[in-house]
Amino acid sequence: MIESNEQKLVDAAITSRRSIRAFLPTPVAREDIEAILDVASRAPSGTNTQPWKVYVLTGAAKERLSEDILAAHNDPAIAKEHAEEYAYYPREWASPYIDRRRKVGWDLYSLLGLSRDNKEGMHAQHGRNYRFFDAPVGLIFTIDRIMEQGSWLDYGMFLQNIMVAARGRGLDTCPQAAFTQFHKIIAKHLGLPSGEMVVCGMSLGFADMDKIENTLVTERVPVAQFAKFVE
C-alpha cells in the first residue's frame, strides 16, 4: 500500500499527540483557537446532537480560576469538601489497567526525580494541573446533565479532534480529568447553570521541550493484543 501525503499528515498529527505537562508562555491567537474548535465540531454525534460546550480561559480569568482551585487543593480540609460528579476511573481496579496506570505514573515521577515517599512533591506536581501546566490557554468542557452515555462517547471524539487539530497547527495539549473534582469552584467562576456538568479540562499551547517531563512517551500495546479479526 502506497501512503499518500494526506495519510502521512493525518497519521503524524495523531501519533505525535502527547499529554504535555509544561508549556511556553507564547500566546495562542484567538483565531487559531476558534479554527481548532470549528474543525473539532465536525466530530460525529448521535442524531447530530453536538453535546459539547467549551469555555476558553486566558489571561487574568485563567489565573483567578487556577488560584482558587489550588487554594482548595492545598488545604486538606477544604479539598475533602470537593468530589467528582462522575466516576472517570473504575471503582474497582484490575489488571492490566491498574498496571498501566501505575507504570505511566511512576515513569513520570521518575523523570521528575520524585520517589514513592515524596508525597509533598507528588502533590505539588498534581497541583500543576490546576495551572494548566502554565499553558496560555485553558479549556473547560461541560455537558448538559440530561445527556446520557452515548453523548459522552460523542464528546470523546470531539476532544480527540481538538487535540489532533492542535497538532496540525504545531500546538500541543493535555486533557485533564483532574478538574472534575473542583466543579463547584469552576461553576462559580464560569457562571455555569445547574444543568451543566464539568467533563474535563485541557491545556493548550506550545510545548516547552526543555522540560524533562515532556520527554515522556507512553507505551501502546500492539494491535494483535486488542483486535480480533473475524473472517
CORZI-V41513 format. One line per field, one symbol per residue. phi: phi as a letter, one per 40 degrees, with the letter a starting at -180 (. if undefined). A space follows every 50 residues. Layout:
phi->???
This chain:
phi->.ccccccccccccccccaccbabccdcbcdccccccccccccdcadffcf ccbbbbbafccccccdccccccdcbdccdccbaccacccccbcacccccc ccccccccccdcgbccccccccccccccdccffgccbbbbbbaccccbdd cccdccccccdcccccccbgbbaacbcdcccbccccccccgccccbbcca bacbibccccccccccbccbccddcbbbcbb
